[in-house]
Amino acid sequence: MNANNTASRKIKAHKQYSEADYANLSDNRYTDAQIIQIWDREQENAKTINPLFEKLALKYLDHTLKVRKTDRLDFFEISVWSGKRVIEAAYQAGRKATKTALERRQKWPEKH
């Protein structure tokens, strides 16, 4: 059955809604209420991740990640070693966050 046809209005109105994601979670036997909890948690995580990316870009690339709608400000060159440093810093931040993410996942709603 098409997930889009079975999704409630509340599900479809959620900012994280996508037909494919809803179908995947539904196929894994999450209820609509549990799916909403998962999506809400993902939105909260984005509030933490996006500022981290901005901080890394400013620290290692001396540039913001904010779109300023001008080629002169939105497109810039970086050295290979600067790119490598920012990738390594992001990797280390991800490793550090892994423990927290695993702890959060254990608190996710149980499947029925």
N, C-alpha and C positions, 0 to 999 in steps of 0.2 A: 504494500500500500504506500502511496505517496505521503511522505512525512508532512508535507505542506498542507495536505487535506485534513490531517488529524491534529495539527498543532492548534492549541487554543489561542484566543486573541491575546491573552496575557503573554504567552510564549512569543508570538509573532511580534509583539510590541517591544520586546526586550532589546536593548542596544546590541547585545551579543548574538542575537538570533541569526542563524543561517540555516537554510533547509538541510544542508549536508551535516552540519554539526548536530542539529536536533535529531536527525535520523540516526546518526551514529550513537548518540547517547540513549535514545529510545530503544535502539536495537540491543544496547547493553543493559536494558531493563531499569533505567533510571526513570522515576516518575517526573511529571512536569515540575512539581515543587522542588525536587532534588536538582533538576536541571537548572532551574532558576537560581538555586543556592550556588551551584557550581559557577554559573555565569557571573553572578554577583561577586564571587570570590575572585574570578579572573579580572573583573574590572578594578577591584581593589588592588590586585597585584600590579596592574598597569600603572596605577598611580605611583607605585614605588619604582618600577623599572624605567619608565620614561625619564624621570629626573636623573636616574643613575646614568643613562645614556648621555644626557645633556652634560652632566658633570664630567664624564670621561672625555667627551668631545672637546669641551673647553680646556680641560687639563692637558690632554695629549695632542690635540690638533689645533688648539687656539682658535676654534670656530664654534659657533652655536649650531644646533640642529634645527632651530626654528626657521620655518619657511618665511622668507622676506619678499618673495615674488619679484626678484630682480636677479638676472643672471650674474651680475657682478658680485652679489652677496651670497647667492645660493649655490654657485658652482665654484669650487676651488681645488687646487692641486695640493696633494700632500706627499711627503717622501715615503718611500717603502718602509723605512725604519719607524716613522711615526704611525703608519698604518699597523705595523706589527705590534708596537707598544700598546696601542689602543685595543687591539684584538686580544692581546695577552691580559690586559687589565680587565676587560669584559669577561674573559674566561675565568680569571681568578674570582671575580665578583660572583659569577655563576656557581663556582665550586663552593664558595662561602654560603651562598643562599640555598644550596641543595639540601642541607640538613633541615632548614626551616621549612622548605617545600615538602619534604617527606613527612615532617611532623604534621603539617596542615593536611596533607592527603589522608593521613590516618584518621583525621577528624571529618572527612567527607561523609556524606550520608551513605548508609549501607544500601546495596542493591536489594530489591525485593524479588 
